[in-house]
Amino acid sequence: QVQLVESGGGLVQAGGSLRLSCTASGLTFSSYTMGWFRQAPGKEREFVSAIRRSGNTYHADSVKGRCTIYRDNAKNTVYLQMSSLQPEDTAVYYCAANLGVSYYSTDAIDYWGQGTQVTVSS
C-alpha cells in the first residue's frame, strides 16, 4: 500500500519561510517523479514544483525563485523549501508521485498525499 505523508505546514507571516516534507512508503521512491501541488479554497489544484528521478526540477512561474525542491532517496523523502511567502501562497499543499512523463498535470499523478495546510498571514 502506497502512502505519502506530508508534514511541515503551519501558520507563517508574510515574508517568512517553511519547509514541507513528504515521506513515501510502499513504492520504489527513486523511480518516481515527486512533486508538490496546492489547492486554495474555491480554486483548482495547481502544480507547484516537481523533481524527476534524474534530479531535474521544475517550478510554476508563481513560485519560481522562491521555492526549492529536493529529494533524499535514502530517506524516501522529498522536500519543498519555500521562502518569501505571501498570503496568496495560502493553500493545502499536496505531495504527489508519478511515473509518467508529465510532472504538472493532476491527471497524471499516480499517488497523492493527504495534504498539509500552509497559511500565510499578512
Backbone atoms as SQL, in Angstrom:
CREATE TABLE atoms (id INTEGER PRIMARY KEY, chain TEXT, resi INTEGER, resn TEXT, atom TEXT, x REAL, y REAL, z REAL);
INSERT INTO atoms VALUES
  (1, 'A', 1, 'GLN', 'N', 0.841, -1.189, 0.000),
  (2, 'A', 1, 'GLN', 'CA', 0.000, 0.000, 0.000),
  (3, 'A', 1, 'GLN', 'C', 0.881, 1.245, 0.000),
  (4, 'A', 2, 'VAL', 'N', 0.645, 2.095, -0.976),
  (5, 'A', 2, 'VAL', 'CA', 1.443, 3.306, -1.092),
  (6, 'A', 2, 'VAL', 'C', 0.908, 4.376, -0.154),
  (7, 'A', 3, 'GLN', 'N', 1.826, 5.018, 0.544),
  (8, 'A', 3, 'GLN', 'CA', 1.467, 6.148, 1.397),
  (9, 'A', 3, 'GLN', 'C', 2.439, 7.288, 1.179),
  (10, 'A', 4, 'LEU', 'N', 1.897, 8.476, 1.068),
  (11, 'A', 4, 'LEU', 'CA', 2.684, 9.706, 1.034),
  (12, 'A', 4, 'LEU', 'C', 2.226, 10.540, 2.219),
  (13, 'A', 5, 'VAL', 'N', 3.140, 10.845, 3.110),
  (14, 'A', 5, 'VAL', 'CA', 2.778, 11.559, 4.335),
  (15, 'A', 5, 'VAL', 'C', 3.516, 12.883, 4.385),
  (16, 'A', 6, 'GLU', 'N', 2.742, 13.970, 4.326),
  (17, 'A', 6, 'GLU', 'CA', 3.322, 15.314, 4.363),
  (18, 'A', 6, 'GLU', 'C', 3.430, 15.828, 5.790),
  (19, 'A', 7, 'SER', 'N', 4.362, 16.731, 5.988),
  (20, 'A', 7, 'SER', 'CA', 4.493, 17.435, 7.254),
  (21, 'A', 7, 'SER', 'C', 5.172, 18.772, 6.992),
  (22, 'A', 8, 'GLY', 'N', 5.114, 19.637, 8.005),
  (23, 'A', 8, 'GLY', 'CA', 5.820, 20.902, 7.912),
  (24, 'A', 8, 'GLY', 'C', 4.958, 22.115, 7.637),
  (25, 'A', 9, 'GLY', 'N', 3.677, 21.902, 7.380),
  (26, 'A', 9, 'GLY', 'CA', 2.803, 23.046, 7.165),
  (27, 'A', 9, 'GLY', 'C', 2.565, 23.806, 8.454),
  (28, 'A', 10, 'GLY', 'N', 1.918, 24.958, 8.329),
  (29, 'A', 10, 'GLY', 'CA', 1.616, 25.748, 9.507),
  (30, 'A', 10, 'GLY', 'C', 1.285, 27.169, 9.141),
  (31, 'A', 11, 'LEU', 'N', 1.299, 28.005, 10.179),
  (32, 'A', 11, 'LEU', 'CA', 0.995, 29.423, 10.028),
  (33, 'A', 11, 'LEU', 'C', 2.298, 30.212, 10.036),
  (34, 'A', 12, 'VAL', 'N', 2.455, 31.088, 9.051),
  (35, 'A', 12, 'VAL', 'CA', 3.674, 31.882, 8.950),
  (36, 'A', 12, 'VAL', 'C', 3.305, 33.287, 8.495),
  (37, 'A', 13, 'GLN', 'N', 4.081, 34.257, 8.906),
  (38, 'A', 13, 'GLN', 'CA', 3.839, 35.636, 8.482),
  (39, 'A', 13, 'GLN', 'C', 4.381, 35.857, 7.071),
  (40, 'A', 14, 'ALA', 'N', 3.801, 36.820, 6.395),
  (41, 'A', 14, 'ALA', 'CA', 4.267, 37.177, 5.057),
  (42, 'A', 14, 'ALA', 'C', 5.761, 37.488, 5.098),
  (43, 'A', 15, 'GLY', 'N', 6.470, 36.965, 4.114),
  (44, 'A', 15, 'GLY', 'CA', 7.914, 37.121, 4.071),
  (45, 'A', 15, 'GLY', 'C', 8.672, 35.989, 4.729),
  (46, 'A', 16, 'GLY', 'N', 7.941, 35.124, 5.411),
  (47, 'A', 16, 'GLY', 'CA', 8.573, 34.025, 6.122),
  (48, 'A', 16, 'GLY', 'C', 8.854, 32.828, 5.240),
  (49, 'A', 17, 'SER', 'N', 9.352, 31.771, 5.884),
  (50, 'A', 17, 'SER', 'CA', 9.753, 30.565, 5.166),
  (51, 'A', 17, 'SER', 'C', 9.168, 29.328, 5.840),
  (52, 'A', 18, 'LEU', 'N', 9.022, 28.282, 5.042),
  (53, 'A', 18, 'LEU', 'CA', 8.597, 26.983, 5.549),
  (54, 'A', 18, 'LEU', 'C', 9.273, 25.900, 4.730),
  (55, 'A', 19, 'ARG', 'N', 9.491, 24.760, 5.367),
  (56, 'A', 19, 'ARG', 'CA', 9.956, 23.603, 4.637),
  (57, 'A', 19, 'ARG', 'C', 8.939, 22.475, 4.816),
  (58, 'A', 20, 'LEU', 'N', 8.405, 22.020, 3.707),
  (59, 'A', 20, 'LEU', 'CA', 7.492, 20.888, 3.717),
  (60, 'A', 20, 'LEU', 'C', 8.270, 19.610, 3.421),
  (61, 'A', 21, 'SER', 'N', 7.836, 18.537, 4.057),
  (62, 'A', 21, 'SER', 'CA', 8.444, 17.227, 3.833),
  (63, 'A', 21, 'SER', 'C', 7.363, 16.228, 3.432),
  (64, 'A', 22, 'CYS', 'N', 7.760, 15.265, 2.632),
  (65, 'A', 22, 'CYS', 'CA', 6.850, 14.193, 2.236),
  (66, 'A', 22, 'CYS', 'C', 7.637, 12.895, 2.225),
  (67, 'A', 23, 'THR', 'N', 7.227, 11.978, 3.094),
  (68, 'A', 23, 'THR', 'CA', 7.881, 10.683, 3.163),
  (69, 'A', 23, 'THR', 'C', 6.983, 9.627, 2.545),
  (70, 'A', 24, 'ALA', 'N', 7.561, 8.857, 1.651),
  (71, 'A', 24, 'ALA', 'CA', 6.801, 7.860, 0.907),
  (72, 'A', 24, 'ALA', 'C', 7.118, 6.449, 1.388),
  (73, 'A', 25, 'SER', 'N', 6.153, 5.587, 1.251),
  (74, 'A', 25, 'SER', 'CA', 6.342, 4.166, 1.544),
  (75, 'A', 25, 'SER', 'C', 5.491, 3.352, 0.584),
  (76, 'A', 26, 'GLY', 'N', 5.912, 2.113, 0.379),
  (77, 'A', 26, 'GLY', 'CA', 5.136, 1.224, -0.479),
  (78, 'A', 26, 'GLY', 'C', 5.413, 1.381, -1.956),
  (79, 'A', 27, 'LEU', 'N', 6.413, 2.141, -2.324),
  (80, 'A', 27, 'LEU', 'CA', 6.775, 2.300, -3.724),
  (81, 'A', 27, 'LEU', 'C', 8.288, 2.421, -3.838),
  (82, 'A', 28, 'THR', 'N', 8.784, 2.237, -5.054),
  (83, 'A', 28, 'THR', 'CA', 10.222, 2.404, -5.307),
  (84, 'A', 28, 'THR', 'C', 10.456, 3.888, -5.530),
  (85, 'A', 29, 'PHE', 'N', 10.724, 4.571, -4.449),
  (86, 'A', 29, 'PHE', 'CA', 10.752, 6.035, -4.425),
  (87, 'A', 29, 'PHE', 'C', 11.662, 6.609, -5.496),
  (88, 'A', 30, 'SER', 'N', 12.834, 6.054, -5.661),
  (89, 'A', 30, 'SER', 'CA', 13.823, 6.626, -6.574),
  (90, 'A', 30, 'SER', 'C', 13.371, 6.578, -8.028),
  (91, 'A', 31, 'SER', 'N', 12.355, 5.772, -8.327),
  (92, 'A', 31, 'SER', 'CA', 11.876, 5.651, -9.700),
  (93, 'A', 31, 'SER', 'C', 10.844, 6.705, -10.070),
  (94, 'A', 32, 'TYR', 'N', 10.301, 7.367, -9.078),
  (95, 'A', 32, 'TYR', 'CA', 9.175, 8.272, -9.289),
  (96, 'A', 32, 'TYR', 'C', 9.590, 9.731, -9.424),
  (97, 'A', 33, 'THR', 'N', 8.866, 10.427, -10.278),
  (98, 'A', 33, 'THR', 'CA', 8.883, 11.888, -10.226),
  (99, 'A', 33, 'THR', 'C', 8.044, 12.293, -9.019),
  (100, 'A', 34, 'MET', 'N', 8.615, 13.126, -8.173),
  (101, 'A', 34, 'MET', 'CA', 7.911, 13.595, -6.978),
  (102, 'A', 34, 'MET', 'C', 7.583, 15.074, -7.135),
  (103, 'A', 35, 'GLY', 'N', 6.413, 15.433, -6.686),
  (104, 'A', 35, 'GLY', 'CA', 6.004, 16.821, -6.880),
  (105, 'A', 35, 'GLY', 'C', 5.157, 17.346, -5.753),
  (106, 'A', 36, 'TRP', 'N', 4.912, 18.644, -5.826),
  (107, 'A', 36, 'TRP', 'CA', 4.025, 19.332, -4.896),
  (108, 'A', 36, 'TRP', 'C', 2.988, 20.111, -5.689),
  (109, 'A', 37, 'PHE', 'N', 1.769, 19.996, -5.238),
  (110, 'A', 37, 'PHE', 'CA', 0.659, 20.758, -5.778),
  (111, 'A', 37, 'PHE', 'C', -0.003, 21.496, -4.612),
  (112, 'A', 38, 'ARG', 'N', -0.832, 22.456, -4.932),
  (113, 'A', 38, 'ARG', 'CA', -1.559, 23.148, -3.865),
  (114, 'A', 38, 'ARG', 'C', -2.962, 23.483, -4.331),
  (115, 'A', 39, 'GLN', 'N', -3.826, 23.631, -3.345),
  (116, 'A', 39, 'GLN', 'CA', -5.212, 23.965, -3.636),
  (117, 'A', 39, 'GLN', 'C', -5.716, 24.964, -2.611),
  (118, 'A', 40, 'ALA', 'N', -6.049, 26.138, -3.102),
  (119, 'A', 40, 'ALA', 'CA', -6.611, 27.176, -2.253),
  (120, 'A', 40, 'ALA', 'C', -8.137, 27.044, -2.245),
  (121, 'A', 41, 'PRO', 'N', -8.794, 27.571, -1.222),
  (122, 'A', 41, 'PRO', 'CA', -10.257, 27.466, -1.158),
  (123, 'A', 41, 'PRO', 'C', -10.927, 28.025, -2.408),
  (124, 'A', 42, 'GLY', 'N', -11.820, 27.239, -3.005),
  (125, 'A', 42, 'GLY', 'CA', -12.555, 27.685, -4.171),
  (126, 'A', 42, 'GLY', 'C', -11.784, 27.635, -5.480),
  (127, 'A', 43, 'LYS', 'N', -10.563, 27.118, -5.417),
  (128, 'A', 43, 'LYS', 'CA', -9.738, 27.049, -6.630),
  (129, 'A', 43, 'LYS', 'C', -9.364, 25.609, -6.955),
  (130, 'A', 44, 'GLU', 'N', -8.930, 25.399, -8.182),
  (131, 'A', 44, 'GLU', 'CA', -8.489, 24.081, -8.584),
  (132, 'A', 44, 'GLU', 'C', -7.089, 23.798, -8.056),
  (133, 'A', 45, 'ARG', 'N', -6.802, 22.522, -7.942),
  (134, 'A', 45, 'ARG', 'CA', -5.459, 22.131, -7.526),
  (135, 'A', 45, 'ARG', 'C', -4.475, 22.508, -8.633),
  (136, 'A', 46, 'GLU', 'N', -3.336, 23.082, -8.223),
  (137, 'A', 46, 'GLU', 'CA', -2.374, 23.548, -9.210),
  (138, 'A', 46, 'GLU', 'C', -0.969, 23.056, -8.898),
  (139, 'A', 47, 'PHE', 'N', -0.204, 22.931, -9.957),
  (140, 'A', 47, 'PHE', 'CA', 1.185, 22.492, -9.849),
  (141, 'A', 47, 'PHE', 'C', 2.033, 23.562, -9.161),
  (142, 'A', 48, 'VAL', 'N', 2.957, 23.102, -8.310),
  (143, 'A', 48, 'VAL', 'CA', 3.916, 23.998, -7.657),
  (144, 'A', 48, 'VAL', 'C', 5.338, 23.682, -8.116),
  (145, 'A', 49, 'SER', 'N', 5.799, 22.484, -7.779),
  (146, 'A', 49, 'SER', 'CA', 7.171, 22.098, -8.095),
  (147, 'A', 49, 'SER', 'C', 7.247, 20.595, -8.271),
  (148, 'A', 50, 'ALA', 'N', 8.276, 20.152, -9.027),
  (149, 'A', 50, 'ALA', 'CA', 8.490, 18.719, -9.216),
  (150, 'A', 50, 'ALA', 'C', 9.972, 18.439, -9.400),
  (151, 'A', 51, 'ILE', 'N', 10.352, 17.215, -9.053),
  (152, 'A', 51, 'ILE', 'CA', 11.726, 16.777, -9.251),
  (153, 'A', 51, 'ILE', 'C', 11.691, 15.365, -9.824),
  (154, 'A', 52, 'ARG', 'N', 12.375, 15.203, -10.923),
  (155, 'A', 52, 'ARG', 'CA', 12.406, 13.894, -11.571),
  (156, 'A', 52, 'ARG', 'C', 13.420, 12.980, -10.891),
  (157, 'A', 53, 'ARG', 'N', 13.399, 11.736, -11.263),
  (158, 'A', 53, 'ARG', 'CA', 14.374, 10.778, -10.744),
  (159, 'A', 53, 'ARG', 'C', 15.780, 11.204, -11.111),
  (160, 'A', 54, 'SER', 'N', 15.927, 11.914, -12.217),
  (161, 'A', 54, 'SER', 'CA', 17.239, 12.388, -12.669),
  (162, 'A', 54, 'SER', 'C', 17.767, 13.534, -11.813),
  (163, 'A', 55, 'GLY', 'N', 16.850, 14.179, -11.079),
  (164, 'A', 55, 'GLY', 'CA', 17.211, 15.358, -10.308),
  (165, 'A', 55, 'GLY', 'C', 16.790, 16.657, -10.970),
  (166, 'A', 56, 'ASN', 'N', 16.328, 16.590, -12.208),
  (167, 'A', 56, 'ASN', 'CA', 15.823, 17.790, -12.868),
  (168, 'A', 56, 'ASN', 'C', 14.614, 18.325, -12.106),
  (169, 'A', 57, 'THR', 'N', 14.567, 19.636, -11.974),
  (170, 'A', 57, 'THR', 'CA', 13.483, 20.262, -11.221),
  (171, 'A', 57, 'THR', 'C', 12.683, 21.224, -12.090),
  (172, 'A', 58, 'TYR', 'N', 11.447, 21.429, -11.681),
  (173, 'A', 58, 'TYR', 'CA', 10.526, 22.296, -12.408),
  (174, 'A', 58, 'TYR', 'C', 9.693, 23.057, -11.377),
  (175, 'A', 59, 'HIS', 'N', 9.377, 24.305, -11.717),
  (176, 'A', 59, 'HIS', 'CA', 8.596, 25.137, -10.811),
  (177, 'A', 59, 'HIS', 'C', 7.557, 25.928, -11.581),
  (178, 'A', 60, 'ALA', 'N', 6.429, 26.139, -10.947),
  (179, 'A', 60, 'ALA', 'CA', 5.436, 27.039, -11.516),
  (180, 'A', 60, 'ALA', 'C', 5.983, 28.461, -11.507),
  (181, 'A', 61, 'ASP', 'N', 5.545, 29.250, -12.453),
  (182, 'A', 61, 'ASP', 'CA', 6.022, 30.632, -12.533),
  (183, 'A', 61, 'ASP', 'C', 5.726, 31.391, -11.244),
  (184, 'A', 62, 'SER', 'N', 4.628, 31.053, -10.600),
  (185, 'A', 62, 'SER', 'CA', 4.211, 31.778, -9.404),
  (186, 'A', 62, 'SER', 'C', 5.152, 31.580, -8.221),
  (187, 'A', 63, 'VAL', 'N', 5.968, 30.533, -8.250),
  (188, 'A', 63, 'VAL', 'CA', 6.861, 30.272, -7.120),
  (189, 'A', 63, 'VAL', 'C', 8.322, 30.259, -7.534),
  (190, 'A', 64, 'LYS', 'N', 8.595, 30.432, -8.812),
  (191, 'A', 64, 'LYS', 'CA', 9.969, 30.375, -9.300),
  (192, 'A', 64, 'LYS', 'C', 10.809, 31.425, -8.582),
  (193, 'A', 65, 'GLY', 'N', 11.964, 30.981, -8.099),
  (194, 'A', 65, 'GLY', 'CA', 12.837, 31.872, -7.368),
  (195, 'A', 65, 'GLY', 'C', 12.565, 31.911, -5.877),
  (196, 'A', 66, 'ARG', 'N', 11.427, 31.354, -5.471),
  (197, 'A', 66, 'ARG', 'CA', 11.061, 31.348, -4.055),
  (198, 'A', 66, 'ARG', 'C', 10.996, 29.939, -3.476),
  (199, 'A', 67, 'CYS', 'N', 11.002, 28.941, -4.343),
  (200, 'A', 67, 'CYS', 'CA', 10.886, 27.559, -3.890),
  (201, 'A', 67, 'CYS', 'C', 12.047, 26.716, -4.392),
  (202, 'A', 68, 'THR', 'N', 12.456, 25.797, -3.566),
  (203, 'A', 68, 'THR', 'CA', 13.455, 24.798, -3.934),
  (204, 'A', 68, 'THR', 'C', 12.891, 23.433, -3.599),
  (205, 'A', 69, 'ILE', 'N', 12.985, 22.520, -4.548),
  (206, 'A', 69, 'ILE', 'CA', 12.551, 21.151, -4.298),
  (207, 'A', 69, 'ILE', 'C', 13.769, 20.243, -4.381),
  (208, 'A', 70, 'TYR', 'N', 13.864, 19.302, -3.442),
  (209, 'A', 70, 'TYR', 'CA', 14.959, 18.351, -3.467),
  (210, 'A', 70, 'TYR', 'C', 14.504, 17.055, -2.824),
  (211, 'A', 71, 'ARG', 'N', 15.263, 16.014, -3.100),
  (212, 'A', 71, 'ARG', 'CA', 14.857, 14.696, -2.621),
  (213, 'A', 71, 'ARG', 'C', 16.044, 13.981, -1.989),
  (214, 'A', 72, 'ASP', 'N', 15.701, 13.116, -1.053),
  (215, 'A', 72, 'ASP', 'CA', 16.679, 12.247, -0.414),
  (216, 'A', 72, 'ASP', 'C', 16.183, 10.824, -0.623),
  (217, 'A', 73, 'ASN', 'N', 16.725, 10.150, -1.617),
  (218, 'A', 73, 'ASN', 'CA', 16.235, 8.807, -1.948),
  (219, 'A', 73, 'ASN', 'C', 16.519, 7.801, -0.838),
  (220, 'A', 74, 'ALA', 'N', 17.547, 8.039, -0.057),
  (221, 'A', 74, 'ALA', 'CA', 17.861, 7.136, 1.050),
  (222, 'A', 74, 'ALA', 'C', 16.789, 7.192, 2.136),
  (223, 'A', 75, 'LYS', 'N', 16.106, 8.332, 2.225),
  (224, 'A', 75, 'LYS', 'CA', 15.061, 8.521, 3.231),
  (225, 'A', 75, 'LYS', 'C', 13.659, 8.474, 2.625),
  (226, 'A', 76, 'ASN', 'N', 13.585, 8.225, 1.330),
  (227, 'A', 76, 'ASN', 'CA', 12.278, 8.219, 0.635),
  (228, 'A', 76, 'ASN', 'C', 11.497, 9.497, 0.899),
  (229, 'A', 77, 'THR', 'N', 12.201, 10.594, 0.879),
  (230, 'A', 77, 'THR', 'CA', 11.585, 11.863, 1.257),
  (231, 'A', 77, 'THR', 'C', 11.885, 12.946, 0.222),
  (232, 'A', 78, 'VAL', 'N', 10.866, 13.747, -0.056),
  (233, 'A', 78, 'VAL', 'CA', 11.013, 14.920, -0.905),
  (234, 'A', 78, 'VAL', 'C', 10.661, 16.147, -0.066),
  (235, 'A', 79, 'TYR', 'N', 11.379, 17.222, -0.326),
  (236, 'A', 79, 'TYR', 'CA', 11.220, 18.447, 0.448),
  (237, 'A', 79, 'TYR', 'C', 10.853, 19.609, -0.479),
  (238, 'A', 80, 'LEU', 'N', 10.109, 20.557, 0.083),
  (239, 'A', 80, 'LEU', 'CA', 9.826, 21.802, -0.616),
  (240, 'A', 80, 'LEU', 'C', 10.172, 22.932, 0.333),
  (241, 'A', 81, 'GLN', 'N', 11.231, 23.635, 0.016),
  (242, 'A', 81, 'GLN', 'CA', 11.654, 24.784, 0.807),
  (243, 'A', 81, 'GLN', 'C', 11.037, 26.027, 0.174),
  (244, 'A', 82, 'MET', 'N', 10.222, 26.721, 0.940),
  (245, 'A', 82, 'MET', 'CA', 9.535, 27.910, 0.425),
  (246, 'A', 82, 'MET', 'C', 9.986, 29.133, 1.214),
  (247, 'A', 83, 'SER', 'N', 10.254, 30.201, 0.497),
  (248, 'A', 83, 'SER', 'CA', 10.662, 31.444, 1.144),
  (249, 'A', 83, 'SER', 'C', 9.869, 32.613, 0.574),
  (250, 'A', 84, 'SER', 'N', 10.006, 33.746, 1.221),
  (251, 'A', 84, 'SER', 'CA', 9.281, 34.965, 0.813),
  (252, 'A', 84, 'SER', 'C', 7.796, 34.666, 0.595),
  (253, 'A', 85, 'LEU', 'N', 7.225, 33.943, 1.538),
  (254, 'A', 85, 'LEU', 'CA', 5.829, 33.533, 1.397),
  (255, 'A', 85, 'LEU', 'C', 4.899, 34.731, 1.467),
  (256, 'A', 86, 'GLN', 'N', 3.826, 34.638, 0.683),
  (257, 'A', 86, 'GLN', 'CA', 2.833, 35.697, 0.605),
  (258, 'A', 86, 'GLN', 'C', 1.449, 35.113, 0.895),
  (259, 'A', 87, 'PRO', 'N', 0.502, 35.956, 1.274),
  (260, 'A', 87, 'PRO', 'CA', -0.847, 35.436, 1.571),
  (261, 'A', 87, 'PRO', 'C', -1.431, 34.599, 0.429),
  (262, 'A', 88, 'GLU', 'N', -1.086, 34.923, -0.798),
  (263, 'A', 88, 'GLU', 'CA', -1.618, 34.152, -1.930),
  (264, 'A', 88, 'GLU', 'C', -1.030, 32.742, -2.026),
  (265, 'A', 89, 'ASP', 'N', -0.033, 32.454, -1.196),
  (266, 'A', 89, 'ASP', 'CA', 0.507, 31.093, -1.119),
  (267, 'A', 89, 'ASP', 'C', -0.300, 30.214, -0.164),
  (268, 'A', 90, 'THR', 'N', -1.252, 30.801, 0.517),
  (269, 'A', 90, 'THR', 'CA', -2.094, 30.042, 1.439),
  (270, 'A', 90, 'THR', 'C', -2.890, 28.984, 0.686),
  (271, 'A', 91, 'ALA', 'N', -2.741, 27.743, 1.124),
  (272, 'A', 91, 'ALA', 'CA', -3.397, 26.622, 0.443),
  (273, 'A', 91, 'ALA', 'C', -3.093, 25.336, 1.200),
  (274, 'A', 92, 'VAL', 'N', -3.776, 24.282, 0.810),
  (275, 'A', 92, 'VAL', 'CA', -3.380, 22.942, 1.226),
  (276, 'A', 92, 'VAL', 'C', -2.361, 22.447, 0.203),
  (277, 'A', 93, 'TYR', 'N', -1.234, 22.010, 0.694),
  (278, 'A', 93, 'TYR', 'CA', -0.162, 21.544, -0.172),
  (279, 'A', 93, 'TYR', 'C', -0.158, 20.012, -0.180),
  (280, 'A', 94, 'TYR', 'N', -0.148, 19.453, -1.380),
  (281, 'A', 94, 'TYR', 'CA', -0.207, 18.014, -1.560),
  (282, 'A', 94, 'TYR', 'C', 1.072, 17.482, -2.190),
  (283, 'A', 95, 'CYS', 'N', 1.545, 16.389, -1.643),
  (284, 'A', 95, 'CYS', 'CA', 2.653, 15.663, -2.223),
  (285, 'A', 95, 'CYS', 'C', 2.099, 14.721, -3.286),
  (286, 'A', 96, 'ALA', 'N', 2.873, 14.522, -4.356),
  (287, 'A', 96, 'ALA', 'CA', 2.395, 13.689, -5.455),
  (288, 'A', 96, 'ALA', 'C', 3.531, 12.860, -6.030),
  (289, 'A', 97, 'ALA', 'N', 3.179, 11.694, -6.526),
  (290, 'A', 97, 'ALA', 'CA', 4.158, 10.803, -7.137),
  (291, 'A', 97, 'ALA', 'C', 3.603, 10.281, -8.459),
  (292, 'A', 98, 'ASN', 'N', 4.450, 10.265, -9.480),
  (293, 'A', 98, 'ASN', 'CA', 4.015, 9.688, -10.746),
  (294, 'A', 98, 'ASN', 'C', 5.189, 9.129, -11.527),
  (295, 'A', 99, 'LEU', 'N', 4.884, 8.159, -12.342),
  (296, 'A', 99, 'LEU', 'CA', 5.895, 7.511, -13.177),
  (297, 'A', 99, 'LEU', 'C', 5.868, 8.020, -14.607),
  (298, 'A', 100, 'GLY', 'N', 4.872, 8.780, -14.978),
  (299, 'A', 100, 'GLY', 'CA', 4.709, 9.215, -16.356),
  (300, 'A', 100, 'GLY', 'C', 5.589, 10.383, -16.732),
  (301, 'A', 101, 'VAL', 'N', 5.391, 10.840, -17.948),
  (302, 'A', 101, 'VAL', 'CA', 6.207, 11.929, -18.494),
  (303, 'A', 101, 'VAL', 'C', 5.809, 13.269, -17.896),
  (304, 'A', 102, 'SER', 'N', 4.509, 13.490, -17.749),
  (305, 'A', 102, 'SER', 'CA', 4.039, 14.780, -17.244),
  (306, 'A', 102, 'SER', 'C', 4.348, 14.930, -15.764),
  (307, 'A', 103, 'TYR', 'N', 4.756, 16.141, -15.407),
  (308, 'A', 103, 'TYR', 'CA', 5.027, 16.420, -13.999),
  (309, 'A', 103, 'TYR', 'C', 4.075, 17.464, -13.435),
  (310, 'A', 104, 'TYR', 'N', 3.271, 18.096, -14.308),
  (311, 'A', 104, 'TYR', 'CA', 2.474, 19.238, -13.863),
  (312, 'A', 104, 'TYR', 'C', 0.973, 18.990, -13.921),
  (313, 'A', 105, 'SER', 'N', 0.553, 17.891, -14.530),
  (314, 'A', 105, 'SER', 'CA', -0.878, 17.625, -14.689),
  (315, 'A', 105, 'SER', 'C', -1.400, 16.786, -13.538),
  (316, 'A', 106, 'THR', 'N', -2.496, 17.231, -12.924),
  (317, 'A', 106, 'THR', 'CA', -3.099, 16.451, -11.848),
  (318, 'A', 106, 'THR', 'C', -3.594, 15.107, -12.367),
  (319, 'A', 107, 'ASP', 'N', -3.951, 15.038, -13.638),
  (320, 'A', 107, 'ASP', 'CA', -4.454, 13.786, -14.215),
  (321, 'A', 107, 'ASP', 'C', -3.365, 12.729, -14.322),
  (322, 'A', 108, 'ALA', 'N', -2.115, 13.159, -14.296),
  (323, 'A', 108, 'ALA', 'CA', -1.003, 12.232, -14.486),
  (324, 'A', 108, 'ALA', 'C', -0.492, 11.630, -13.178),
  (325, 'A', 109, 'ILE', 'N', -0.992, 12.109, -12.068),
  (326, 'A', 109, 'ILE', 'CA', -0.476, 11.686, -10.774),
  (327, 'A', 109, 'ILE', 'C', -0.976, 10.293, -10.411),
  (328, 'A', 110, 'ASP', 'N', -0.040, 9.459, -9.978),
  (329, 'A', 110, 'ASP', 'CA', -0.399, 8.104, -9.558),
  (330, 'A', 110, 'ASP', 'C', -0.828, 8.046, -8.093),
  (331, 'A', 111, 'TYR', 'N', -0.149, 8.824, -7.261),
  (332, 'A', 111, 'TYR', 'CA', -0.434, 8.792, -5.824),
  (333, 'A', 111, 'TYR', 'C', -0.401, 10.201, -5.245),
  (334, 'A', 112, 'TRP', 'N', -1.315, 10.425, -4.301),
  (335, 'A', 112, 'TRP', 'CA', -1.407, 11.706, -3.596),
  (336, 'A', 112, 'TRP', 'C', -1.236, 11.504, -2.098),
  (337, 'A', 113, 'GLY', 'N', -0.668, 12.518, -1.463),
  (338, 'A', 113, 'GLY', 'CA', -0.694, 12.563, -0.012),
  (339, 'A', 113, 'GLY', 'C', -1.998, 13.167, 0.465),
  (340, 'A', 114, 'GLN', 'N', -2.136, 13.267, 1.768),
  (341, 'A', 114, 'GLN', 'CA', -3.389, 13.758, 2.334),
  (342, 'A', 114, 'GLN', 'C', -3.422, 15.278, 2.429),
  (343, 'A', 115, 'GLY', 'N', -2.291, 15.916, 2.271),
  (344, 'A', 115, 'GLY', 'CA', -2.221, 17.369, 2.274),
  (345, 'A', 115, 'GLY', 'C', -1.801, 17.945, 3.601),
  (346, 'A', 116, 'THR', 'N', -1.168, 19.100, 3.548),
  (347, 'A', 116, 'THR', 'CA', -0.790, 19.844, 4.741),
  (348, 'A', 116, 'THR', 'C', -1.114, 21.317, 4.515),
  (349, 'A', 117, 'GLN', 'N', -1.705, 21.933, 5.514),
  (350, 'A', 117, 'GLN', 'CA', -2.165, 23.317, 5.368),
  (351, 'A', 117, 'GLN', 'C', -1.014, 24.300, 5.570),
  (352, 'A', 118, 'VAL', 'N', -0.919, 25.235, 4.660),
  (353, 'A', 118, 'VAL', 'CA', 0.009, 26.362, 4.793),
  (354, 'A', 118, 'VAL', 'C', -0.829, 27.629, 4.790),
  (355, 'A', 119, 'THR', 'N', -0.686, 28.425, 5.833),
  (356, 'A', 119, 'THR', 'CA', -1.415, 29.674, 5.947),
  (357, 'A', 119, 'THR', 'C', -0.415, 30.806, 6.139),
  (358, 'A', 120, 'VAL', 'N', -0.504, 31.799, 5.267),
  (359, 'A', 120, 'VAL', 'CA', 0.402, 32.947, 5.337),
  (360, 'A', 120, 'VAL', 'C', -0.416, 34.168, 5.715),
  (361, 'A', 121, 'SER', 'N', -0.079, 34.769, 6.832),
  (362, 'A', 121, 'SER', 'CA', -0.804, 35.943, 7.298),
  (363, 'A', 121, 'SER', 'C', -0.115, 37.214, 6.821),
  (364, 'A', 122, 'SER', 'N', -0.923, 38.231, 6.576),
  (365, 'A', 122, 'SER', 'CA', -0.368, 39.495, 6.077),
  (366, 'A', 122, 'SER', 'C', 0.014, 40.415, 7.216);
